[in-house]
Amino acid sequence: MEPGNDTRISEFLLLGLSEEPELQPLLSGLFLSMYLITVFGNLLIILDVGSDSHLQTPMYFFLPNLSLVDICSTSTTISEMLMNIQTESKVITYAGCITQIYFFIVFAVLDVFLLAVMAYDHFVAICHPLHYMVIMNPRLCGLLLLVSWVICILHSLLQSLMALRLSFCTEVELPHFFCELNQMIQLACSDTFLNNMVMYFASVLLGGGAFAGILYSYSKIVSSIRGISSAQGKYKAFSTCTSHLSVVSFYCTMLGVYLSSAATQSSHASAVASVMYTVVTPMLNPFIYSLRNRDIKRALKAFFVTEMQRGQLS
């Protein structure tokens, strides 16, 4: 690429987590293993909930959707990284980079929205148990899911279109293992004020709004649990939301690690920290829900027993 400004950038270079050649096979094996565990674990949750009639309730309506989003989110980032390591190429086309940004934002924000919707579901189940099936009817569940998808798609479309207005110089190296919007904006030669404003405003509005909803739901849940007289009743009510609370707490912790690393302006530290919420969290979600939820554990045992019996008969 010739020196000087070039507004018609055709490709970027993804530097990845390490440029050391001897570390590439290790990174490839590690991330391939994590990716396969993520896909298998979340697919198992989807099949488990879909095949068990006892889990066909509003409380478990959003869980397979969360698992599907986790699979899509991980596939958006890890597949490109694994392909680059295998082909020993760090190149990603400009169109491919914009496409990756679009889908990553869709699934990342949708993850947060689904966690907020699931928090509301737990709030209704614990605070209004007698009216739970009436309030969380199939129409409302479908509407909540549809609205979440629409908002995330429109938000991601806006961010992607804003990224298209940027022009770049000869510096096209992204110190990351996938195309992240913030890193892309930092490389731009043109004015990025409007892009930064839209990005931060949307983050506060959508992310902050979702987490505010989660905090409000759990404040009401805690208040309701404190009002239960029996210890057994308190335990039963609290156990309903322990899996979800564990996932939310882990997301918040990993996001805090990422934001703190981003605040230090260290690109490498930011890339390493982003692994936690883009790869590790989706991988651990199935384990959290299967180990901390008695209904899921029971359904998984029944699922495996059924499959083993089918295998023996065939």
MODELLER restraints for C-alpha pairs under 7 A, 6 or more apart:
rsr = mdl.restraints
at = mdl.atoms
rsr.add(forms.Gaussian(group=physical.xy_distance, feature=features.Distance(at['CA:3:A'], at['CA:170:A']), mean=6.13, stdev=0.5))
rsr.add(forms.Gaussian(group=physical.xy_distance, feature=features.Distance(at['CA:4:A'], at['CA:169:A']), mean=6.47, stdev=0.5))
rsr.add(forms.Gaussian(group=physical.xy_distance, feature=features.Distance(at['CA:4:A'], at['CA:170:A']), mean=6.41, stdev=0.5))
rsr.add(forms.Gaussian(group=physical.xy_distance, feature=features.Distance(at['CA:5:A'], at['CA:168:A']), mean=6.77, stdev=0.5))
rsr.add(forms.Gaussian(group=physical.xy_distance, feature=features.Distance(at['CA:5:A'], at['CA:169:A']), mean=4.42, stdev=0.5))
rsr.add(forms.Gaussian(group=physical.xy_distance, feature=features.Distance(at['CA:5:A'], at['CA:170:A']), mean=6.36, stdev=0.5))
rsr.add(forms.Gaussian(group=physical.xy_distance, feature=features.Distance(at['CA:6:A'], at['CA:168:A']), mean=5.93, stdev=0.5))
rsr.add(forms.Gaussian(group=physical.xy_distance, feature=features.Distance(at['CA:6:A'], at['CA:169:A']), mean=5.23, stdev=0.5))
rsr.add(forms.Gaussian(group=physical.xy_distance, feature=features.Distance(at['CA:6:A'], at['CA:170:A']), mean=6.70, stdev=0.5))
rsr.add(forms.Gaussian(group=physical.xy_distance, feature=features.Distance(at['CA:7:A'], at['CA:167:A']), mean=4.59, stdev=0.5))
rsr.add(forms.Gaussian(group=physical.xy_distance, feature=features.Distance(at['CA:7:A'], at['CA:168:A']), mean=5.39, stdev=0.5))
rsr.add(forms.Gaussian(group=physical.xy_distance, feature=features.Distance(at['CA:7:A'], at['CA:169:A']), mean=6.99, stdev=0.5))
rsr.add(forms.Gaussian(group=physical.xy_distance, feature=features.Distance(at['CA:9:A'], at['CA:94:A']), mean=6.71, stdev=0.5))
rsr.add(forms.Gaussian(group=physical.xy_distance, feature=features.Distance(at['CA:9:A'], at['CA:168:A']), mean=6.69, stdev=0.5))
rsr.add(forms.Gaussian(group=physical.xy_distance, feature=features.Distance(at['CA:10:A'], at['CA:93:A']), mean=5.87, stdev=0.5))
rsr.add(forms.Gaussian(group=physical.xy_distance, feature=features.Distance(at['CA:10:A'], at['CA:94:A']), mean=5.08, stdev=0.5))
rsr.add(forms.Gaussian(group=physical.xy_distance, feature=features.Distance(at['CA:11:A'], at['CA:91:A']), mean=6.52, stdev=0.5))
rsr.add(forms.Gaussian(group=physical.xy_distance, feature=features.Distance(at['CA:11:A'], at['CA:92:A']), mean=5.57, stdev=0.5))
rsr.add(forms.Gaussian(group=physical.xy_distance, feature=features.Distance(at['CA:11:A'], at['CA:93:A']), mean=4.02, stdev=0.5))
rsr.add(forms.Gaussian(group=physical.xy_distance, feature=features.Distance(at['CA:11:A'], at['CA:94:A']), mean=4.60, stdev=0.5))
rsr.add(forms.Gaussian(group=physical.xy_distance, feature=features.Distance(at['CA:12:A'], at['CA:91:A']), mean=5.76, stdev=0.5))
rsr.add(forms.Gaussian(group=physical.xy_distance, feature=features.Distance(at['CA:12:A'], at['CA:92:A']), mean=5.36, stdev=0.5))
rsr.add(forms.Gaussian(group=physical.xy_distance, feature=features.Distance(at['CA:12:A'], at['CA:93:A']), mean=6.13, stdev=0.5))
rsr.add(forms.Gaussian(group=physical.xy_distance, feature=features.Distance(at['CA:12:A'], at['CA:94:A']), mean=6.41, stdev=0.5))
rsr.add(forms.Gaussian(group=physical.xy_distance, feature=features.Distance(at['CA:12:A'], at['CA:172:A']), mean=5.11, stdev=0.5))
rsr.add(forms.Gaussian(group=physical.xy_distance, feature=features.Distance(at['CA:12:A'], at['CA:173:A']), mean=5.96, stdev=0.5))
rsr.add(forms.Gaussian(group=physical.xy_distance, feature=features.Distance(at['CA:12:A'], at['CA:174:A']), mean=6.91, stdev=0.5))
rsr.add(forms.Gaussian(group=physical.xy_distance, feature=features.Distance(at['CA:13:A'], at['CA:90:A']), mean=5.16, stdev=0.5))
rsr.add(forms.Gaussian(group=physical.xy_distance, feature=features.Distance(at['CA:13:A'], at['CA:91:A']), mean=4.68, stdev=0.5))
rsr.add(forms.Gaussian(group=physical.xy_distance, feature=features.Distance(at['CA:13:A'], at['CA:92:A']), mean=6.22, stdev=0.5))
rsr.add(forms.Gaussian(group=physical.xy_distance, feature=features.Distance(at['CA:13:A'], at['CA:172:A']), mean=6.21, stdev=0.5))
rsr.add(forms.Gaussian(group=physical.xy_distance, feature=features.Distance(at['CA:13:A'], at['CA:173:A']), mean=4.68, stdev=0.5))
rsr.add(forms.Gaussian(group=physical.xy_distance, feature=features.Distance(at['CA:13:A'], at['CA:174:A']), mean=5.87, stdev=0.5))
rsr.add(forms.Gaussian(group=physical.xy_distance, feature=features.Distance(at['CA:14:A'], at['CA:90:A']), mean=5.09, stdev=0.5))
rsr.add(forms.Gaussian(group=physical.xy_distance, feature=features.Distance(at['CA:14:A'], at['CA:91:A']), mean=6.33, stdev=0.5))
rsr.add(forms.Gaussian(group=physical.xy_distance, feature=features.Distance(at['CA:14:A'], at['CA:173:A']), mean=6.19, stdev=0.5))
rsr.add(forms.Gaussian(group=physical.xy_distance, feature=features.Distance(at['CA:14:A'], at['CA:174:A']), mean=5.03, stdev=0.5))
rsr.add(forms.Gaussian(group=physical.xy_distance, feature=features.Distance(at['CA:14:A'], at['CA:175:A']), mean=6.30, stdev=0.5))
rsr.add(forms.Gaussian(group=physical.xy_distance, feature=features.Distance(at['CA:14:A'], at['CA:176:A']), mean=5.84, stdev=0.5))
rsr.add(forms.Gaussian(group=physical.xy_distance, feature=features.Distance(at['CA:14:A'], at['CA:177:A']), mean=5.75, stdev=0.5))
rsr.add(forms.Gaussian(group=physical.xy_distance, feature=features.Distance(at['CA:14:A'], at['CA:178:A']), mean=6.59, stdev=0.5))
rsr.add(forms.Gaussian(group=physical.xy_distance, feature=features.Distance(at['CA:15:A'], at['CA:90:A']), mean=6.43, stdev=0.5))
rsr.add(forms.Gaussian(group=physical.xy_distance, feature=features.Distance(at['CA:15:A'], at['CA:173:A']), mean=6.70, stdev=0.5))
rsr.add(forms.Gaussian(group=physical.xy_distance, feature=features.Distance(at['CA:15:A'], at['CA:174:A']), mean=6.02, stdev=0.5))
rsr.add(forms.Gaussian(group=physical.xy_distance, feature=features.Distance(at['CA:15:A'], at['CA:175:A']), mean=5.04, stdev=0.5))
rsr.add(forms.Gaussian(group=physical.xy_distance, feature=features.Distance(at['CA:15:A'], at['CA:176:A']), mean=5.74, stdev=0.5))
rsr.add(forms.Gaussian(group=physical.xy_distance, feature=features.Distance(at['CA:15:A'], at['CA:177:A']), mean=6.44, stdev=0.5))
rsr.add(forms.Gaussian(group=physical.xy_distance, feature=features.Distance(at['CA:16:A'], at['CA:175:A']), mean=6.32, stdev=0.5))
rsr.add(forms.Gaussian(group=physical.xy_distance, feature=features.Distance(at['CA:16:A'], at['CA:176:A']), mean=4.79, stdev=0.5))
rsr.add(forms.Gaussian(group=physical.xy_distance, feature=features.Distance(at['CA:16:A'], at['CA:177:A']), mean=3.91, stdev=0.5))
rsr.add(forms.Gaussian(group=physical.xy_distance, feature=features.Distance(at['CA:17:A'], at['CA:176:A']), mean=6.41, stdev=0.5))
rsr.add(forms.Gaussian(group=physical.xy_distance, feature=features.Distance(at['CA:17:A'], at['CA:177:A']), mean=6.13, stdev=0.5))
rsr.add(forms.Gaussian(group=physical.xy_distance, feature=features.Distance(at['CA:17:A'], at['CA:268:A']), mean=6.93, stdev=0.5))
rsr.add(forms.Gaussian(group=physical.xy_distance, feature=features.Distance(at['CA:17:A'], at['CA:271:A']), mean=6.60, stdev=0.5))
rsr.add(forms.Gaussian(group=physical.xy_distance, feature=features.Distance(at['CA:17:A'], at['CA:272:A']), mean=6.57, stdev=0.5))
rsr.add(forms.Gaussian(group=physical.xy_distance, feature=features.Distance(at['CA:24:A'], at['CA:85:A']), mean=6.50, stdev=0.5))
rsr.add(forms.Gaussian(group=physical.xy_distance, feature=features.Distance(at['CA:28:A'], at['CA:82:A']), mean=6.05, stdev=0.5))
rsr.add(forms.Gaussian(group=physical.xy_distance, feature=features.Distance(at['CA:28:A'], at['CA:85:A']), mean=6.63, stdev=0.5))
rsr.add(forms.Gaussian(group=physical.xy_distance, feature=features.Distance(at['CA:34:A'], at['CA:283:A']), mean=6.73, stdev=0.5))
rsr.add(forms.Gaussian(group=physical.xy_distance, feature=features.Distance(at['CA:37:A'], at['CA:283:A']), mean=6.38, stdev=0.5))
rsr.add(forms.Gaussian(group=physical.xy_distance, feature=features.Distance(at['CA:38:A'], at['CA:71:A']), mean=6.73, stdev=0.5))
rsr.add(forms.Gaussian(group=physical.xy_distance, feature=features.Distance(at['CA:38:A'], at['CA:282:A']), mean=6.26, stdev=0.5))
rsr.add(forms.Gaussian(group=physical.xy_distance, feature=features.Distance(at['CA:38:A'], at['CA:283:A']), mean=4.25, stdev=0.5))
rsr.add(forms.Gaussian(group=physical.xy_distance, feature=features.Distance(at['CA:39:A'], at['CA:71:A']), mean=5.60, stdev=0.5))
rsr.add(forms.Gaussian(group=physical.xy_distance, feature=features.Distance(at['CA:41:A'], at['CA:286:A']), mean=5.51, stdev=0.5))
rsr.add(forms.Gaussian(group=physical.xy_distance, feature=features.Distance(at['CA:42:A'], at['CA:67:A']), mean=4.93, stdev=0.5))
rsr.add(forms.Gaussian(group=physical.xy_distance, feature=features.Distance(at['CA:42:A'], at['CA:68:A']), mean=6.92, stdev=0.5))
rsr.add(forms.Gaussian(group=physical.xy_distance, feature=features.Distance(at['CA:42:A'], at['CA:71:A']), mean=6.85, stdev=0.5))
rsr.add(forms.Gaussian(group=physical.xy_distance, feature=features.Distance(at['CA:42:A'], at['CA:286:A']), mean=5.74, stdev=0.5))
rsr.add(forms.Gaussian(group=physical.xy_distance, feature=features.Distance(at['CA:45:A'], at['CA:64:A']), mean=6.30, stdev=0.5))
rsr.add(forms.Gaussian(group=physical.xy_distance, feature=features.Distance(at['CA:45:A'], at['CA:67:A']), mean=6.99, stdev=0.5))
rsr.add(forms.Gaussian(group=physical.xy_distance, feature=features.Distance(at['CA:45:A'], at['CA:286:A']), mean=6.65, stdev=0.5))
rsr.add(forms.Gaussian(group=physical.xy_distance, feature=features.Distance(at['CA:46:A'], at['CA:64:A']), mean=4.66, stdev=0.5))
rsr.add(forms.Gaussian(group=physical.xy_distance, feature=features.Distance(at['CA:46:A'], at['CA:67:A']), mean=6.76, stdev=0.5))
rsr.add(forms.Gaussian(group=physical.xy_distance, feature=features.Distance(at['CA:48:A'], at['CA:299:A']), mean=6.40, stdev=0.5))
rsr.add(forms.Gaussian(group=physical.xy_distance, feature=features.Distance(at['CA:48:A'], at['CA:300:A']), mean=6.14, stdev=0.5))
rsr.add(forms.Gaussian(group=physical.xy_distance, feature=features.Distance(at['CA:48:A'], at['CA:303:A']), mean=6.56, stdev=0.5))
rsr.add(forms.Gaussian(group=physical.xy_distance, feature=features.Distance(at['CA:49:A'], at['CA:55:A']), mean=5.65, stdev=0.5))
rsr.add(forms.Gaussian(group=physical.xy_distance, feature=features.Distance(at['CA:49:A'], at['CA:64:A']), mean=6.92, stdev=0.5))
rsr.add(forms.Gaussian(group=physical.xy_distance, feature=features.Distance(at['CA:52:A'], at['CA:299:A']), mean=6.43, stdev=0.5))
rsr.add(forms.Gaussian(group=physical.xy_distance, feature=features.Distance(at['CA:58:A'], at['CA:136:A']), mean=6.27, stdev=0.5))
rsr.add(forms.Gaussian(group=physical.xy_distance, feature=features.Distance(at['CA:58:A'], at['CA:141:A']), mean=6.99, stdev=0.5))
rsr.add(forms.Gaussian(group=physical.xy_distance, feature=features.Distance(at['CA:59:A'], at['CA:121:A']), mean=6.49, stdev=0.5))
rsr.add(forms.Gaussian(group=physical.xy_distance, feature=features.Distance(at['CA:62:A'], at['CA:118:A']), mean=6.74, stdev=0.5))
rsr.add(forms.Gaussian(group=physical.xy_distance, feature=features.Distance(at['CA:66:A'], at['CA:111:A']), mean=6.47, stdev=0.5))
rsr.add(forms.Gaussian(group=physical.xy_distance, feature=features.Distance(at['CA:66:A'], at['CA:114:A']), mean=6.51, stdev=0.5))
rsr.add(forms.Gaussian(group=physical.xy_distance, feature=features.Distance(at['CA:69:A'], at['CA:107:A']), mean=5.83, stdev=0.5))
rsr.add(forms.Gaussian(group=physical.xy_distance, feature=features.Distance(at['CA:69:A'], at['CA:111:A']), mean=6.65, stdev=0.5))
rsr.add(forms.Gaussian(group=physical.xy_distance, feature=features.Distance(at['CA:70:A'], at['CA:282:A']), mean=5.28, stdev=0.5))
rsr.add(forms.Gaussian(group=physical.xy_distance, feature=features.Distance(at['CA:73:A'], at['CA:104:A']), mean=5.98, stdev=0.5))
rsr.add(forms.Gaussian(group=physical.xy_distance, feature=features.Distance(at['CA:73:A'], at['CA:107:A']), mean=5.37, stdev=0.5))
rsr.add(forms.Gaussian(group=physical.xy_distance, feature=features.Distance(at['CA:73:A'], at['CA:108:A']), mean=6.69, stdev=0.5))
rsr.add(forms.Gaussian(group=physical.xy_distance, feature=features.Distance(at['CA:74:A'], at['CA:278:A']), mean=6.28, stdev=0.5))
rsr.add(forms.Gaussian(group=physical.xy_distance, feature=features.Distance(at['CA:74:A'], at['CA:279:A']), mean=6.07, stdev=0.5))
rsr.add(forms.Gaussian(group=physical.xy_distance, feature=features.Distance(at['CA:76:A'], at['CA:100:A']), mean=6.40, stdev=0.5))
rsr.add(forms.Gaussian(group=physical.xy_distance, feature=features.Distance(at['CA:76:A'], at['CA:103:A']), mean=6.86, stdev=0.5))
rsr.add(forms.Gaussian(group=physical.xy_distance, feature=features.Distance(at['CA:76:A'], at['CA:104:A']), mean=6.27, stdev=0.5))
rsr.add(forms.Gaussian(group=physical.xy_distance, feature=features.Distance(at['CA:77:A'], at['CA:178:A']), mean=5.67, stdev=0.5))
rsr.add(forms.Gaussian(group=physical.xy_distance, feature=features.Distance(at['CA:81:A'], at['CA:177:A']), mean=5.96, stdev=0.5))
rsr.add(forms.Gaussian(group=physical.xy_distance, feature=features.Distance(at['CA:81:A'], at['CA:178:A']), mean=6.89, stdev=0.5))
rsr.add(forms.Gaussian(group=physical.xy_distance, feature=features.Distance(at['CA:84:A'], at['CA:90:A']), mean=5.57, stdev=0.5))
rsr.add(forms.Gaussian(group=physical.xy_distance, feature=features.Distance(at['CA:97:A'], at['CA:179:A']), mean=5.55, stdev=0.5))
rsr.add(forms.Gaussian(group=physical.xy_distance, feature=features.Distance(at['CA:98:A'], at['CA:160:A']), mean=6.41, stdev=0.5))
rsr.add(forms.Gaussian(group=physical.xy_distance, feature=features.Distance(at['CA:100:A'], at['CA:179:A']), mean=6.38, stdev=0.5))
rsr.add(forms.Gaussian(group=physical.xy_distance, feature=features.Distance(at['CA:101:A'], at['CA:160:A']), mean=6.95, stdev=0.5))
rsr.add(forms.Gaussian(group=physical.xy_distance, feature=features.Distance(at['CA:101:A'], at['CA:179:A']), mean=5.94, stdev=0.5))
rsr.add(forms.Gaussian(group=physical.xy_distance, feature=features.Distance(at['CA:101:A'], at['CA:180:A']), mean=6.08, stdev=0.5))
rsr.add(forms.Gaussian(group=physical.xy_distance, feature=features.Distance(at['CA:101:A'], at['CA:181:A']), mean=6.23, stdev=0.5))
rsr.add(forms.Gaussian(group=physical.xy_distance, feature=features.Distance(at['CA:102:A'], at['CA:156:A']), mean=5.41, stdev=0.5))
rsr.add(forms.Gaussian(group=physical.xy_distance, feature=features.Distance(at['CA:102:A'], at['CA:157:A']), mean=6.57, stdev=0.5))
rsr.add(forms.Gaussian(group=physical.xy_distance, feature=features.Distance(at['CA:102:A'], at['CA:160:A']), mean=5.80, stdev=0.5))
rsr.add(forms.Gaussian(group=physical.xy_distance, feature=features.Distance(at['CA:105:A'], at['CA:156:A']), mean=5.56, stdev=0.5))
rsr.add(forms.Gaussian(group=physical.xy_distance, feature=features.Distance(at['CA:106:A'], at['CA:152:A']), mean=5.13, stdev=0.5))
rsr.add(forms.Gaussian(group=physical.xy_distance, feature=features.Distance(at['CA:106:A'], at['CA:153:A']), mean=5.67, stdev=0.5))
rsr.add(forms.Gaussian(group=physical.xy_distance, feature=features.Distance(at['CA:106:A'], at['CA:156:A']), mean=5.59, stdev=0.5))
rsr.add(forms.Gaussian(group=physical.xy_distance, feature=features.Distance(at['CA:109:A'], at['CA:152:A']), mean=6.19, stdev=0.5))
rsr.add(forms.Gaussian(group=physical.xy_distance, feature=features.Distance(at['CA:110:A'], at['CA:148:A']), mean=6.51, stdev=0.5))
rsr.add(forms.Gaussian(group=physical.xy_distance, feature=features.Distance(at['CA:110:A'], at['CA:149:A']), mean=6.73, stdev=0.5))
rsr.add(forms.Gaussian(group=physical.xy_distance, feature=features.Distance(at['CA:110:A'], at['CA:152:A']), mean=6.04, stdev=0.5))
rsr.add(forms.Gaussian(group=physical.xy_distance, feature=features.Distance(at['CA:112:A'], at['CA:210:A']), mean=6.65, stdev=0.5))
rsr.add(forms.Gaussian(group=physical.xy_distance, feature=features.Distance(at['CA:113:A'], at['CA:148:A']), mean=6.29, stdev=0.5))
rsr.add(forms.Gaussian(group=physical.xy_distance, feature=features.Distance(at['CA:113:A'], at['CA:210:A']), mean=6.02, stdev=0.5))
rsr.add(forms.Gaussian(group=physical.xy_distance, feature=features.Distance(at['CA:116:A'], at['CA:210:A']), mean=5.51, stdev=0.5))
rsr.add(forms.Gaussian(group=physical.xy_distance, feature=features.Distance(at['CA:116:A'], at['CA:211:A']), mean=6.71, stdev=0.5))
rsr.add(forms.Gaussian(group=physical.xy_distance, feature=features.Distance(at['CA:116:A'], at['CA:213:A']), mean=6.15, stdev=0.5))
rsr.add(forms.Gaussian(group=physical.xy_distance, feature=features.Distance(at['CA:116:A'], at['CA:214:A']), mean=5.19, stdev=0.5))
rsr.add(forms.Gaussian(group=physical.xy_distance, feature=features.Distance(at['CA:119:A'], at['CA:214:A']), mean=5.59, stdev=0.5))
rsr.add(forms.Gaussian(group=physical.xy_distance, feature=features.Distance(at['CA:119:A'], at['CA:217:A']), mean=6.05, stdev=0.5))
rsr.add(forms.Gaussian(group=physical.xy_distance, feature=features.Distance(at['CA:120:A'], at['CA:217:A']), mean=5.82, stdev=0.5))
rsr.add(forms.Gaussian(group=physical.xy_distance, feature=features.Distance(at['CA:122:A'], at['CA:241:A']), mean=6.42, stdev=0.5))
rsr.add(forms.Gaussian(group=physical.xy_distance, feature=features.Distance(at['CA:123:A'], at['CA:217:A']), mean=5.46, stdev=0.5))
rsr.add(forms.Gaussian(group=physical.xy_distance, feature=features.Distance(at['CA:123:A'], at['CA:218:A']), mean=6.93, stdev=0.5))
rsr.add(forms.Gaussian(group=physical.xy_distance, feature=features.Distance(at['CA:123:A'], at['CA:220:A']), mean=6.97, stdev=0.5))
rsr.add(forms.Gaussian(group=physical.xy_distance, feature=features.Distance(at['CA:123:A'], at['CA:221:A']), mean=5.73, stdev=0.5))
rsr.add(forms.Gaussian(group=physical.xy_distance, feature=features.Distance(at['CA:124:A'], at['CA:132:A']), mean=5.92, stdev=0.5))
rsr.add(forms.Gaussian(group=physical.xy_distance, feature=features.Distance(at['CA:125:A'], at['CA:132:A']), mean=5.49, stdev=0.5))
rsr.add(forms.Gaussian(group=physical.xy_distance, feature=features.Distance(at['CA:126:A'], at['CA:221:A']), mean=6.52, stdev=0.5))
rsr.add(forms.Gaussian(group=physical.xy_distance, feature=features.Distance(at['CA:126:A'], at['CA:237:A']), mean=6.32, stdev=0.5))
rsr.add(forms.Gaussian(group=physical.xy_distance, feature=features.Distance(at['CA:127:A'], at['CA:221:A']), mean=6.44, stdev=0.5))
rsr.add(forms.Gaussian(group=physical.xy_distance, feature=features.Distance(at['CA:127:A'], at['CA:224:A']), mean=5.98, stdev=0.5))
rsr.add(forms.Gaussian(group=physical.xy_distance, feature=features.Distance(at['CA:162:A'], at['CA:195:A']), mean=6.24, stdev=0.5))
rsr.add(forms.Gaussian(group=physical.xy_distance, feature=features.Distance(at['CA:166:A'], at['CA:188:A']), mean=6.11, stdev=0.5))
rsr.add(forms.Gaussian(group=physical.xy_distance, feature=features.Distance(at['CA:166:A'], at['CA:190:A']), mean=5.97, stdev=0.5))
rsr.add(forms.Gaussian(group=physical.xy_distance, feature=features.Distance(at['CA:167:A'], at['CA:188:A']), mean=5.74, stdev=0.5))
rsr.add(forms.Gaussian(group=physical.xy_distance, feature=features.Distance(at['CA:167:A'], at['CA:189:A']), mean=5.87, stdev=0.5))
rsr.add(forms.Gaussian(group=physical.xy_distance, feature=features.Distance(at['CA:167:A'], at['CA:190:A']), mean=5.48, stdev=0.5))
rsr.add(forms.Gaussian(group=physical.xy_distance, feature=features.Distance(at['CA:168:A'], at['CA:187:A']), mean=6.77, stdev=0.5))
rsr.add(forms.Gaussian(group=physical.xy_distance, feature=features.Distance(at['CA:168:A'], at['CA:188:A']), mean=4.74, stdev=0.5))
rsr.add(forms.Gaussian(group=physical.xy_distance, feature=features.Distance(at['CA:168:A'], at['CA:189:A']), mean=5.02, stdev=0.5))
rsr.add(forms.Gaussian(group=physical.xy_distance, feature=features.Distance(at['CA:169:A'], at['CA:189:A']), mean=5.91, stdev=0.5))
rsr.add(forms.Gaussian(group=physical.xy_distance, feature=features.Distance(at['CA:171:A'], at['CA:187:A']), mean=6.86, stdev=0.5))
rsr.add(forms.Gaussian(group=physical.xy_distance, feature=features.Distance(at['CA:172:A'], at['CA:187:A']), mean=6.87, stdev=0.5))
rsr.add(forms.Gaussian(group=physical.xy_distance, feature=features.Distance(at['CA:174:A'], at['CA:183:A']), mean=6.59, stdev=0.5))
rsr.add(forms.Gaussian(group=physical.xy_distance, feature=features.Distance(at['CA:175:A'], at['CA:267:A']), mean=6.00, stdev=0.5))
rsr.add(forms.Gaussian(group=physical.xy_distance, feature=features.Distance(at['CA:175:A'], at['CA:268:A']), mean=6.52, stdev=0.5))
rsr.add(forms.Gaussian(group=physical.xy_distance, feature=features.Distance(at['CA:176:A'], at['CA:271:A']), mean=5.28, stdev=0.5))
rsr.add(forms.Gaussian(group=physical.xy_distance, feature=features.Distance(at['CA:185:A'], at['CA:192:A']), mean=6.62, stdev=0.5))
rsr.add(forms.Gaussian(group=physical.xy_distance, feature=features.Distance(at['CA:225:A'], at['CA:234:A']), mean=5.64, stdev=0.5))
rsr.add(forms.Gaussian(group=physical.xy_distance, feature=features.Distance(at['CA:225:A'], at['CA:237:A']), mean=6.73, stdev=0.5))
rsr.add(forms.Gaussian(group=physical.xy_distance, feature=features.Distance(at['CA:228:A'], at['CA:234:A']), mean=6.00, stdev=0.5))
rsr.add(forms.Gaussian(group=physical.xy_distance, feature=features.Distance(at['CA:243:A'], at['CA:288:A']), mean=6.05, stdev=0.5))
rsr.add(forms.Gaussian(group=physical.xy_distance, feature=features.Distance(at['CA:243:A'], at['CA:289:A']), mean=5.39, stdev=0.5))
rsr.add(forms.Gaussian(group=physical.xy_distance, feature=features.Distance(at['CA:243:A'], at['CA:292:A']), mean=5.66, stdev=0.5))
rsr.add(forms.Gaussian(group=physical.xy_distance, feature=features.Distance(at['CA:243:A'], at['CA:293:A']), mean=6.55, stdev=0.5))
rsr.add(forms.Gaussian(group=physical.xy_distance, feature=features.Distance(at['CA:247:A'], at['CA:285:A']), mean=6.59, stdev=0.5))
rsr.add(forms.Gaussian(group=physical.xy_distance, feature=features.Distance(at['CA:251:A'], at['CA:277:A']), mean=6.66, stdev=0.5))
rsr.add(forms.Gaussian(group=physical.xy_distance, feature=features.Distance(at['CA:251:A'], at['CA:281:A']), mean=6.89, stdev=0.5))
rsr.add(forms.Gaussian(group=physical.xy_distance, feature=features.Distance(at['CA:254:A'], at['CA:276:A']), mean=5.90, stdev=0.5))
rsr.add(forms.Gaussian(group=physical.xy_distance, feature=features.Distance(at['CA:254:A'], at['CA:277:A']), mean=5.71, stdev=0.5))
rsr.add(forms.Gaussian(group=physical.xy_distance, feature=features.Distance(at['CA:255:A'], at['CA:277:A']), mean=6.52, stdev=0.5))
rsr.add(forms.Gaussian(group=physical.xy_distance, feature=features.Distance(at['CA:257:A'], at['CA:273:A']), mean=6.35, stdev=0.5))
rsr.add(forms.Gaussian(group=physical.xy_distance, feature=features.Distance(at['CA:258:A'], at['CA:270:A']), mean=6.00, stdev=0.5))
rsr.add(forms.Gaussian(group=physical.xy_distance, feature=features.Distance(at['CA:258:A'], at['CA:273:A']), mean=4.93, stdev=0.5))
rsr.add(forms.Gaussian(group=physical.xy_distance, feature=features.Distance(at['CA:258:A'], at['CA:274:A']), mean=5.77, stdev=0.5))
rsr.add(forms.Gaussian(group=physical.xy_distance, feature=features.Distance(at['CA:261:A'], at['CA:269:A']), mean=5.75, stdev=0.5))
rsr.add(forms.Gaussian(group=physical.xy_distance, feature=features.Distance(at['CA:261:A'], at['CA:270:A']), mean=5.12, stdev=0.5))
rsr.add(forms.Gaussian(group=physical.xy_distance, feature=features.Distance(at['CA:261:A'], at['CA:273:A']), mean=6.97, stdev=0.5))
rsr.add(forms.Gaussian(group=physical.xy_distance, feature=features.Distance(at['CA:262:A'], at['CA:270:A']), mean=5.23, stdev=0.5))
rsr.add(forms.Gaussian(group=physical.xy_distance, feature=features.Distance(at['CA:290:A'], at['CA:296:A']), mean=5.41, stdev=0.5))
rsr.add(forms.Gaussian(group=physical.xy_distance, feature=features.Distance(at['CA:290:A'], at['CA:297:A']), mean=5.38, stdev=0.5))
rsr.add(forms.Gaussian(group=physical.xy_distance, feature=features.Distance(at['CA:291:A'], at['CA:297:A']), mean=6.65, stdev=0.5))
